[in-house]
Amino acid sequence: MASEMASATVKLFYREAIARAVREEMMRDPRVILIGQDVAAMGGSYKEFVGLFEQFGASRVRNTPVAEASMIGLGVGAAAAGMRPLVSITYMDFLMLGLDPLVNYGAKLRYKSGGQLSAPVVVKTTAGAKGQGVAHSQCIESWLMNVPGLKIVAPATPADAYGLLKSALREDGPVLYVDHKRLFPGAGEVPCVEDLIPIGKSILRRHGRDITIVAHSYMVRVAEAAADRLAAEGISCEIIDLRSLAPLDLAAICESVARTSALLTLEEGQIPCGVGGEIAFRVQEELGPVRVARVGALPVPVSSNPVLEAACIPDAERVCQAVRQILSASRNPVRNVSQ
Amino acid sequence: MDTLAILRSMLLIRAFEDALIKRPDHGFQLLSSGQEAVAVGVCAALHDGDQLLSSGRSIGPALARGLDPGIVMAELLGKAAGPCGGKAGRGHLAQPSAGFFGAHAVVAGNLTIAAGVALAMQLQGPSHIVACLFGDGACGAGALHETLNIAALWKLPLLLVCDNNQYSVSTRRSEALAPARLSDLAMPFGIPSATVDGMDVTAVYDAALAFAQRARSGEGPAFLECVSYRFASHSTATRETRSAAELKAARELCPIRRFAAQLEEQGGLTAGIRETLERDVDGQITEAMRFADSAAYPLASEALVDGV
């Protein structure tokens, strides 16, 4: 009976999983507060905070002006002084306006204060292209992967959105939590009982033989669609959903690539200095030369024009092409490709 | 106001910096000499449990807040005995347990942080406030506008103190900032504000005390501009661009000399008391130097501690 309880799930929309995580953590810990644009009576731009204002009131669920630098600064400063704020930045593109308090203060605080202070703040933002143009579509998580002291998580399912957000709100340092616009319409099974997804651990979404595809956030769905098509051609893809970008679960990636001996990295953001470049290099530091390809956005801004947007960001067909190319490059097995 | 304690605090900052700067290994420092009255006047209005944030020009504020000169010297010289283990230096010096939440060396970077600390205090219970010291340079940054707006809306217990030393490195305040008075910046937000002579510790204290009491009673933030002057160049690595005549004239405004003269006139300070204070401060500086000199540098392995 107990094990049945533990494994029981409930189907939740992605936004419902987020609201549940925040609600549970706000009930559990009075230090958790929510700060952001339209988070109070409106319940968040994606309805991901519906009900929280009514339940916890105006002192713990606080609407802000459109002022990302002060929103993040408030969260970081309040965190340093003993609170556990969740700061909602509606679009990841606008994170740029608030990077100073996050990077120059929050991420360095434990170090620069010699352990006297830390900033347990979660900055939650939404990345990805969905028809909104060049300054509302970007995936800039790789920019932040080289900030010491900053953790980054990017769920791909409602269950992970729930479990990672709860873990993030219990971390003792700053965490960047990255949603994706295209994940919000989706639903998925979420454990009925409280569940925490550890930060720094990936998950194997699909077992495969021929190649390892690593992706995060919405691109996990793209990888799954590509793997379905490739299976029809007799190509067996293993898919790792990173879940955490900092720290990276390098051990799990290497374990997989050691078996498949080929690696494809997939991200919606830019390829140069991207998530894939970092993973590809570090895997080869561990394993020696392996066949690698990187797939990411074209090196141009993401237009709101549907034709141009689709052309810019990776889709299943581009992933399939890259996989076929890498697996057919048998004469020079380490000639790596990017597309 | 404990006038002799205030005089002593200003003497301590001046003597501390004089001693620091004589050392060949003083490193990269931003000195507070000339601006002692601002930090000391503001800190005299703060209580235990309040927090002070400062810019990277932190030596005066830290000592005025009552941090031990020995551990401050150790931190500035990179010794492990500093409150931040020598990792912060003057740019990020902090000892929150002593009411000094810390310096932050990004101009205007401490404003939104201070608002966050004030928010935490407001949520955690009544009566404590946050004072945030920043230079005139920060008044050109958007962070001040955002902070004033949210602090006014949320009635944060926040005392914003602009220590206007009239220069951003070499750029005169008149070249960089349009408002006639920097305290005018607070007016559109309905935040009470004042501009006072920052070389007059009594004026700073009186204004800071009134604003601090107001914030403490839940009435919200205030903005205090203190017009001051720094005696040294922007930093120990920055060449002086001001004329010798200008510097000489400014030194005539020395806040320590001025306050001592006031006290003498009022009969509260005699040559004997002054001598005792100075001897006492000298002893404290000697002890601070001895402590810092005898302290060890951190081990190189400390580079990897507290990184995450």
Interface residues (C-beta under 8 A of the other chain):
Chain A: I33 S59 R62 T64 P65 A67 A69 S70 I72 G73 L74 G75 V76 G77 A78 A79 A80 A81 G82 M83 P85 D100 P101 N104 Y105 K108 R110 Y111 K112 S113 G114 G115 Q116 L117 P148 G149 K151 G173
Chain B: Q51 G82 P83 C84 G85 G86 K87 A88 H92 A94 Q95 P96 S97 F101 G102 H104 V106 G109 L111 T112 I113 A114 A115 G116 V117 A118 L119 A120 M121 L123 Q124 G142 A143 E146 T147 N149 I150 L153 W154 V305 D306 G307 V308
